[in-house]
Amino acid sequence: MLDANIAGQLKGYLQNIKRPIELIAALDDSAKATEMRDLLQEIADMSADISFIDDADSDSRKPSFQIKQPDGQEKIRFAGIPMGHEFTSLVLALLHVGGHPTKLDQEVIDQIKGLEGEYHFETYISLSCQNCPEVVQALNVMAVHNPNISHTMIDGALYQEEVDQRKIMAVPTVYLNGENFGSGRMSLPEIISKLDKGAVKREAEKISAKQDFDVLIVGGGPAGASASIYAARKGIRTGIVAERFGGQVMDTMAIENFISVKETEGPKLVAALEEHVKEYEVDVMNLQRAKGLKKNGKMIDVELESGATLSSKAVILATGARWRELGVPGEKEYRGHGVAYCPHCDGPLFKGKPVAVIGGGNSGVEAAIDLAGIVGHVTLLEFNGELRADAVLQKKLFSLDNVEVITGAQTTEITGDDGKVNGLVYIDRATEQEHTVELNAVFVQIGLIPNTDWLKGTIELSKFGEIEIDNHGQTSLPGVFAAGDVTTIPYKQIIMAMGDGARAALGAFDYLIRNDFDEKSEAA
């Protein structure tokens, strides 16, 4: 089942197993069950420490399999064949159950072990989802370290009846003890913080106790990462405070215009950025959302929603942008239940069904092309009289026979029934006639909006809410710089955000050496 190269690599990884493990499968007579049996037998044949056991009564979900030690309490199950993006989840589960140490700090391990109660997690995924593996791997590693935690990965395409019954229309979607726990990308610290109610307070106390920074970067995307590296290389005390390291890039699938790297994916690029940042003495504070910025004498204070406050001589704002919403009735109500923003993640959930894409720029047309190979029919609606995407993309789009393009269309409502999307309403701007399209999902691709709500009234913003900066990245507030998609730079590209971050860091360093911070700051 595995090609020779992957099989060879997996066999090498399995040499790190330190104790026997069992692959216990619950199979039926389906084609997928046969495929799963072949995979598990192939894996078992690679190592004398791995046993394959065919036990139809081991679980009600068929096909599925559990990974555990012969006498262990590990409760890790895959209800589906973990290939594609989930193959790494399978490899890590084999290694960790087999005794290969996880890469967690002891403090995090102790926090997982200290969770009280029973936690039965179920994660619905699609094998094409780039956000799902992080959630699956986080919950698997929790199950390794705490016998009261169990986790089952469920391939939504394979268990469509469950998906329909639970009205799951976005992945990853996580259930805890039968109740919805959350959807979308979640890191291990995020999951733990939702379970450990005292974690936020403890972390806020730790953050508030930190000494002042020379440069504090708010935001952990490409601009923030670049700024932190350039600042740290100057030998000054540098910190990053971010809601999620990687930012919007974590939700980006194909990246083919990052110079010197012919092709990569967002999560891979973010992992490389994180490793690079770790090479320097940068204090990274994750899962922290900024809520306020103010001058405090010569220093600048950044207030966090957790209750903590950080102080720095200079601040670089790199909070990026988020998906722009339509702002029509039904969008918020059906978000995650047919209203989606990531075609790569959620597209497979609508296999063979009609969907719509809103937006005729590059993102919208790329989404329509991607979805056309999965769903039954795609209706692309563009507000303007013509598409704005590159000519090569439009040529590809119009070559597809299951795509309809409607221009001059103003979407006015997303409709639904029984908790999920069943259509949308649009007005033909030329005739002013109202039309209804029956469909199962709406993918919104109309651009980005800067994350500057928390800065209004503090620094100068453009009419679009972007931070106004000069040639050095300086904002209207002395000592505060900005970089990346959150600013007025004209083109929102990863490579430009990185360059912008470097410029802001150099501008901040120049500000530091030209100002005297020896005297004790006076409160504003």
N, C-alpha and C positions, 0 to 999 in steps of 0.2 A: 504493500500500500504506500509506503514511504519511498521517495526516490533515493537513489544510492547516496547522494551527498548528505541529505537530511538524516538518513538512517545512520550513516557513519558518524555524524556529529552527535546524534542522540546517544549512540553506543559509547562514545567518549565521555559524555556528560554522566552517564549512568555508572561510570567507574567511581564516581564520588559518593555513591550510596554506601552507607556504613552499617546498615542493618536490614534484615529481610522485610519486604513489603508484599502485600497481596493486591491484586486487581480483581475485585469481585463484581461480576457483571450480571445484570438482570436483563435477559434478552428475550425477544420473541422471534417470530419467523419473518420479520420484515427485512427488506433489502438493507436498511440502515443498520439493523442489528447484525447482519452478516458482515457489513463493513466494519462495525465496531469490534466484533469478535476477531476479525483478521488483524486489526490494528493492535489490540491488546495482546494477542498471541505473538505478534511480531516483536512487541516491546518486551514481553516476558522472555523470549528467546535470546534477547540481547544480554541478559544478566542472570547469573545463578541465584541472585538475591531476590528476584522478582517471580512471583507465582501468579498464574492466571486461573481463576476459579469461575466456572459458569454455574451461577445459582439463580435460577429464574424467580425464586421466591424472596430474594434479598431486597427487592424494592418494587413498589407498584408502578413506577415509571419505567417503561421499557421502550427503547433500549436506554440503559444507563449503567454506570459503573462507579464503584467506590475504590478509593486508594487508602489503605490502612496497613499498619503493622499487624502481624498475626495475633498478638495479644494487646494491641494498642486501642486507644479510644478515639483516634482521628475520625472525624465525620466529614470527609470531603468527597463529593459526588459530582460527576459530570453526566447530565442528562442531555446527551448529544455528543457528537464527535468533535472534540476540541482541535480543529485544524484552523487554517487561516490565522487571524490575529490571536486566537486562543491557544495555539500550539505552545507558545511560551508558558502559558498558564499550566498546561499539562506537564511540561518539563519541570517547572519549578515545584509543582505539587509532588511529583515523583521524588525529586531530590530532597525536599524538606521532610516529607514523611519518612524517607529513607535515611534521615539523620544528618544530612548536609545542613550546616547552620544557615539560618536566615541572616540577612544583612541589616537587622534591626539593632538599634542601640538597646542596651540592657534596660534603660529607663522605660522604653516603649514596651519591651517584652514584659516587664513587671506590671505595667499599666494594663496590658491585655490579660495577664494572669489574674489581676486583681478585680476584674469585672465580675460582679456577683449576679447570679440568676442564670436562666437558660436562654440561649439565643440561637434560634433556628432561622438561618438566612436562606433565601432563594433569590437568585439573580437571573433575570431574563435578558438574554443577549442575542445579537446577530453576529455571525462569524465575520462579517465585513466591517463591524464597528470598531473603530480605533480607540474609542473611549472605554469600551467594556473590559478589556484585560486588566486595567489598573484596579477596577472594582473587584473582579474575580480573584485576582492575586492577593489583594488586601484581605479579603474575607477568608480565603484559603489559609493564609499565614496565621490569621487569628485562630482558626480551627486547629492548627498545628500546636499552638501555644496554650490553648485553653480547652480542656475536654468538655466544657459546658457550651461550647460554640460549635455549631454545625453549618455547613454551607453546601448548597447545590447550585451548580451552573445549569441553566436551562436554555437550550437553543430554541428561540421563539419560532423559527421556521419549522422545526421538527414537532413542536408541541403547540400547534396552532389553536387547538381547542382551548387549551389553558389560557393562551394569549387573548382569545376572544372572550372567554368567560370572565377574565379579570380586567378586560378592556384595556389591555396594555398596547400603547401605540407609540412608545418611545423606548429606546434602550440606551444604556442599561437601566432597568427598573428593578429595584430591590424590595423584597418583602421580608419582614422580620416577624416571626411567630404568627404568620398569616395576615399581617397588616402591612399596608404600604409604608415603606421606610424612607424611600427617596428614589429619584431618578436622575440620570445624567452622571457625568464623571464625578467620582468621589475618591479622594485619596485616603490612605490608611489613617492619617491624623484626623481627617474630617470625620471619618466613621467613628473613631474612638471618642472624639469630642462630643458626638451626639449621644453616645452611650454613657460616658463618664461625665456626669453633670458638673463636677467640680473642676474639670480640666480647664475651662475657660478662665475661671477666677484665678487658679494657680498660675496659668501662663501669663495673665495680665500682671500679676504681682512680680513675676520674674522679669517681664519686659520693662516695667516701670523702674525697676532697680538697676537697670543698665546705665553705665556711664554715658556721658554725652558723646555724640558722634561728630566727626569732622564733616562727613557727607552721609546723608541718609537718603536712600532712594525709595520712593513709594511706587511699587509696581515691580513685578518679576517677569515681565515678558522680554522679548529680544532687546528692547531699548534699555530696560532696567538692568538686565544681565550685562550688557555691553558697558553701561555706565559704571556698574560696580567693579568690573575688571579694570577699566581705565583708572578709576579712583584708587582702588587698592594697590595698583602698581606704583602709585605715587607715594606709598608708604604712610597713608593717612587712615584714620579709623573710619571704616566704611560699613554701612549696614543696609540691608534690604528688608523692607516690610511689605508683604504682599498677601493678597487674598488667596491667590493661587499661582505658584511659580509656573511660568510658561505662558500664562494668560491665554489670549485668543488662539495662539498657535497650537495649543493642545487640541483644538477642535478642527484643525486643518489637516486634510488628508494628503493630497498630492502637492508636493512643492518641487517644481521643475525649473525655477528661475533663480535659485540661490547660487550665485556665481561660485564656480569650482566644485560644486556638488551637483551632478547631473540630475539626480532624482532622490528625494527622501520624503519622509512623512513628518507631520508636526510633532508627534510624541517623541520620535527619534531625535529630531533637532533639539527639542527641549531637554532631553536627557543629556545630549552633548553639551548644551549650554550649562546645565547644572553641574556637570563634572568639571567644566572649565572654571566656573565660579568657585567651586570647592578647592581649586588649586591655590586660592588666595585667602587671606584672612578677612573674609567677608562674613558678617553676622547676618544670617538669613533667618527672618522671623516670618513663618508661613501662617496661613489661615487668619490673617489679621486685616480687617478692612478699615481704612482711614475714614474719619468723619469730620475732622476739623484741622485747620492750619492757621497759626497765628505767630506774630512776632513777639518775642519775650526778651526785651532788651536787644542785645546783639545776637541772641540765639533765636532759633525757630522751633516752635513746638508743633508736633504732629499728634493729634488726639485720635485714639483708636476706639472702635465700637466696643471692644472688649473691656474698656475702662482704663486702659493703660495710656500713658503719655510718653513720647520719646522727644528728646531735645537734640538739636544738631546745629552746627555753625552754618551749614549749607544744606539745602534740600533739592533733590531732583525728582520731579513729578513725571512718572511714566506709567500711568494707570490705564493706558490703552483705550480700547473701545469695545462695544458690545453690539450684538445684532440689533438693527433698527426694527422696530415693530410697526405693523400696519396701523394700529390704533383704531381698529374697527370692532363693532360688536361681535362677540364670539371668539375673538383671538385669545384673550386671557382665559376664558371659560374652558376652552378646549385645548389649551397648551398641554402637550404630552398625551393628548387623546385625539390626535389627528392633525393638530397644528404643530409643525416641526420646523427646525432651522438647520438641521444637519442631514442632508440626503444620504450621505455615506452610512451614517449610523442607523437611521430609521427607515430608509428605503426598503430593505428586505422584509419589513413587517407588512408591506402592502403589495406583495408579490401578486401579479395578475389583476390588480385592482386599479381603478382610475384615480389619478391624483392631479393636483395643480401646483404649478410653480409661479410665484409672484415675483416679477423682476426680470427685466430684459437686458441687464448688464452681463459682464463676463460670469459672475457668480451664478446668476439665474440660468443662463444658457448652459453652463457647465453642469448645473444640477439637473436640468431637463434631459441632457444627453445621458448623464449617469443613470437617472431613473428610468429612462426609456428601455434600458436593457433588463429591467427588473419587473416593473409594474405593467399593468395592462395598457394604460393610455395616460399620456401627459398633456395637460392643457397649460400652456405658458401664457400668462397675462402681463402685458407691459402698459404702464400708464401713458407713456408718450406715443407718438404716432409711428415710431419705428424702434427696432431693437438697438441697443447701444453696445452690444458685445462686439468683439473683434470679428472681422470678416471670416476668418478660418473657422471660428466656432459656429457662426451662423450657417455656413455652408454645410457643416456636419449636421447641425440641428435640422435643417430643411430636407436633409436626405433621409430622415427617419420617418417611417410610415405610421408610427403610433404617437406622433406628436402633433398637436394643433397649436398654432400661435395666434393670439388675439392681441392686437395693438390698440391703443387708444381706449384701454379698459380701466376703469376706476373701481377697484374692489370696495364694496360698501358693507359687506357682512359675511361672516363665516357661520354657517348654520349647522345644527347638529340634532341628534336624537339619541336617547338612551345613553347619554354620557359620552358620545363620540361624534366626530364630524361626519356630516352626510352631504355637504355641498357648500357652495358660496354664491353670493349675489354680486354682480358687477353692472356698472352703467357704461354703455357705449358712449364715449364722450362726443362723438360726431353726431349721433342721432338722438342722444339722451334717453334711449330706450333701456329698460332694465332687463337683465337676463339672469337666469339661474343655471348653474352647472352642478349636476349630481356627481359626487366623488367621495373618496374615503379619507383623503389627507390633503393638507395645504402646506407646502414648503415655502417659507418666506425668505426671499433673497433680495432685499432692497437696500443693502449697504449697512454701514455701521454708524453708531452714535457715540461720541466721546464720553468717558466716565469722569465727568466733572461736576456732577450735581453737588457734591460736597464742598466745592470751591467757589460757588457763586457768592459774589459780594466780597471775596478775598483778593482775587487777582483778576486781571482783565481777560475776558473771554470774547471770542468772535461771535457773530450772530448765529453761528452753528454750534456754539458751546465749546469750541476748541480753545486751548490756551494760546494766547498771543505770546510769541517769543521773538527775540532779536537774533542776530547772526551768531551769537555765542550761546544761544539757548536760554538766555536770561528772560524771566517774566517781569511783570510790572512791580513785583515785590522783591527788593534787594535780597540777595542770598538764595532766592528760590529760582530754580531752573526747571526746564521741562523738555521731554524728548518723546519721539515716537508718534503713534496714531492719535494720542490725546491732544496733540498740538496742531498748529496751522500748516504744517508741512503739506505740500500739495498732493503727494502720492503716498498712499498707505501701503507700503511694501515692507517685508521683513528686513531686507537688506538695508533699506533706508532708515528703518527704526534703529538698527544696530549702529549705523554711522551717526545717527542723531544722538544716540546715547553716549557714544564716545565724545562727541562735541560738547554735550552738556557737562560731562565729567571734567573735561579740560577747562570749560568755562567756569565751573565751580571751583576747581583748583586755583585758577587764576584769581578768582574772587577771594579765596582764603589767603593767598600770599600777599594780597594788596590791602587786606584789612587786619587791624590789630585786635586779637581776641585774648590778649594777655590779661586785660583788666576784667574783673568779675562782672558778669552781665547784671544789668539792673532790670528789675521786673517792669514790664510795660504798664 
